[in-house]
Amino acid sequence: MIGVVAAVATLGIGQWHPPTLALMQKISGAVFDPFGQIFLRMLFFVVIPLVFTSLASGVAQLGRLDRLGPLAGRTFLLFFLNMGIAVAIGLVMMNTVQPGHHLSEEARSQLMQEYGSSAQQTINKKAAQPGVSFGTLVEMFMPRNLLGAVAGPSRDALGDVLPLILFAILVGAAATQLREKERKRVQMALDTITDLMTKIVGFALELAPYAVPAMIYSVIVKVGVDVLLALSVFVVGCTVALALHLFGTMSLWLRFLAGRSPLAYFRQIRPLLITAFSTSSSSACLPASLAVAHDELELNPSTAGFVLPLGATMNMSGTALFEGCVVLFVAQAFGVELSLSHQAILMLLSVLSAVAVAGIPGGSLPMIAGLLATFGIPPEGIGIIIGVDRILDMMRTTVNVGSDIVTATVVDYQLRDRLAAAP
């Protein structure tokens, strides 16, 4: 709240004294952004080891490999059902409010002029990616050089998480085939590393009261009220759709699939949702998700250790909803009509592309550019929403993380007796 109030005050002062606003924008880029990055990157430091150890430990804790089947089947079914419902809500909302018809030519020109270069970089990144086929799926999950894929192409980019997930599952599955004493030794080592990574996250959270307001202030000062007003209908439509899914769909799941009170549940996970909103990263929230699952919700460690790391990479319901909303919004802005059959295809593609999105800020933009091109919409149109993407990224990450923890709760409720009874 401090960051929002300070940013609005700065924009107000900038109305009658523009040099002050320009100075604060420079300070934001030179000071506040790097300070916020310290907070974020301390979280990113632990993403790779934490995903591996928590997922491998979750599989190893099963004790027997035949216990993985029901857990994995139920988890993946709920993941895709969750994302499909989210996209449907987003498309209904965009068809109802039709935000693209409220976007003026002046606003569109201003956004394209300011964010055109970013849009082009995003489009080029997507163009460099091969189309999806059986061969590319094998490459995505099983690269020849696992360490190279996980390490990433440069020091400025996170590595691929999908190969790491497959490798972690294989390690956990192999651990279940060891003698009980050896399995517990492997599991203890994995849990120890998980605890170490969680401690590092604790160091980062010490900076949160200062870094989060700095990041929010920088976003608002740079984007500006005029840009936000030009896209207000789109932003409000997305926000309402995201809220409907998180507090509507997920409440129904909690009540009817997990036997929990939605009101009490969301009170329990409130700190996790705040962390997701401030970090804009599903992966960075994984430590907090595991802590909440263990301490507040008292979920089975095996269930939480399996579902939550997978969810941080695959269960992107907020991202899928957002992708569908953006494609329909830009189509409306450019006067491209998408029929119901096209929107049904869009729903499927949004779900599939959301699975491949990295759980980091802005990870969905390359996928959106590809979806726009798929439906004959100028990919450059992504520049229209880049100006507000940072704020919406916070919201959809909150939905992603909230959906992950709810899914883990549902799976735990439905399989707890079966997993507990198995020897």
GIQUIKA-V137905 format. One line per field, one symbol per residue. psi: psi as a letter, one per 40 degrees, with the letter a starting at -180 (. if undefined). A space follows every 50 residues. Layout:
BEGIN
psi: ???
END
This chain:
BEGIN
psi: dddddddddddddedegddddddddddddddddddddddddddddedddd ddddddddddeddideeddddddddddddddddddddddddddddddgdd eehiddddddddddeddddddddddddehiihiddddddddgidgddddd dieieehiihdddddddddddddddeeiiddddddddddddddddddddd ddddedededdddddddddddddiddddddfdddddddddddddddecdd ddddddeefihdddddddeddddddddddfhdddedddddddddddefih dddddddddddeddggdddddddddddddddddefhhhiddddddddddd dddddehifiheeeddddddddddefhhdeedddeddedddddddddddd ddddddddddddddeddddddh.
END
